């Protein structure tokens, strides 16, 4: 191996590992700051959920991450206690015609507090803990549930090539209004184009997108 090839290889490795280190550093700093600053809001939400029906505050759901690895993703519970058991009877009302992902308008399983949590994505706030522990990133494809991944084509599995995130392109471009094929296309676009500047741009656009409530389900 000549010197030029070695230099090119070292440069490529530095770009790959350096970019990953920068992204992880941003994740740790931003998620820590968010959890500290939002702690009063997190406590208030927890009290409201507990007061409504006495059930658990946090809902830990198995999701599929990078390269198909499963992990527990945390959310504030926005549905009734037996929501998972009622899913089968609602699948026929899926608003996503392709049938891989499940979304339904005015889901009857939502609690009163849950409707507001979902509208402004406040139920997603505990995922900052996922980011801090390293199972998720601030920016990346949203992690699917195993039931959805079982229906993926080989092309769909391309969206599993990156660490999942709290937000990405389709969260700032319509959220649940985008069908599954559109989500895959946007996620693959992110994976191919991801860098620090892209992540910062997505994060900057996420806040107004969430506050607008558009595309919430």
JOGI-V546851 format. One record per backbone hydrogen bond with DSSP energy under -1.0 kcal/mol. NH is the residue of the N-H (numbers start at 1). CO is the residue of the C=O. E is the energy in kcal/mol with one decimal. If there is no record, write none. Layout:
NH:CO:E + NH:CO:E
This chain:
6:2:-2.2 + 7:3:-2.7 + 8:4:-2.2 + 9:5:-2.3 + 10:6:-2.8 + 11:7:-2.4 + 12:8:-2.3 + 13:9:-2.5 + 14:10:-2.4 + 15:11:-2.3 + 16:12:-2.4 + 17:13:-2.9 + 18:14:-2.8 + 19:15:-1.9 + 20:16:-1.7 + 21:17:-2.2 + 22:18:-2.4 + 23:19:-2.3 + 24:20:-2.3 + 25:21:-2.3 + 26:22:-2.3 + 27:23:-2.2 + 28:24:-2.4 + 29:25:-2.4 + 30:26:-2.7 + 31:27:-2.3 + 32:28:-1.9 + 33:29:-2.2 + 34:30:-2.4 + 35:31:-2.3 + 36:32:-1.9 + 37:33:-2.7 + 38:34:-2.5 + 42:38:-2.8 + 43:39:-2.2 + 44:40:-2.1 + 45:41:-2.6 + 46:42:-2.1 + 47:43:-2.1 + 48:44:-2.2 + 49:45:-2.4 + 50:46:-2.3 + 51:47:-2.3 + 52:48:-1.4 + 53:49:-1.2 + 54:50:-1.7 + 59:75:-3.4 + 61:73:-2.5 + 63:71:-3.0 + 64:144:-2.9 + 65:69:-4.1 + 67:160:-3.4 + 68:65:-1.9 + 69:66:-1.5 + 71:63:-2.2 + 73:61:-3.1 + 75:59:-1.4 + 76:123:-2.4 + 77:57:-3.1 + 80:109:-2.6 + 83:80:-1.6 + 87:84:-1.1 + 90:87:-1.8 + 93:90:-2.1 + 94:91:-1.6 + 95:103:-3.7 + 99:96:-1.7 + 110:107:-1.7 + 111:78:-2.3 + 115:111:-1.6 + 117:113:-2.2 + 118:114:-2.7 + 119:115:-1.8 + 120:116:-1.6 + 121:118:-1.2 + 122:117:-1.9 + 123:117:-1.1 + 124:121:-1.2 + 125:122:-1.3 + 127:124:-2.2 + 128:125:-2.1 + 129:126:-1.8 + 131:127:-2.1 + 132:128:-2.2 + 133:129:-2.2 + 135:130:-1.4 + 136:130:-1.3 + 137:164:-2.5 + 140:167:-2.3 + 148:145:-1.0 + 149:145:-1.9 + 150:146:-2.1 + 151:148:-1.7 + 152:149:-1.6 + 157:153:-1.5 + 158:155:-1.4 + 159:156:-1.8 + 160:157:-1.7 + 161:158:-1.5 + 165:141:-1.6 + 166:137:-1.3 + 167:138:-1.8 + 175:170:-2.3 + 176:215:-1.6 + 177:174:-2.2 + 178:175:-1.7 + 183:179:-2.0 + 184:180:-2.6 + 185:181:-2.1 + 186:182:-2.2 + 187:183:-2.6 + 188:184:-2.6 + 189:185:-2.1 + 190:186:-2.0 + 191:187:-2.4 + 192:188:-2.2 + 193:189:-1.4 + 194:190:-1.8 + 199:195:-2.3 + 200:196:-2.3 + 201:197:-2.1 + 202:198:-2.3 + 203:199:-2.6 + 204:200:-2.3 + 205:201:-1.5 + 206:202:-1.3 + 209:205:-1.4 + 210:206:-2.6 + 211:207:-2.6 + 212:208:-1.5 + 213:210:-1.1 + 216:213:-1.5
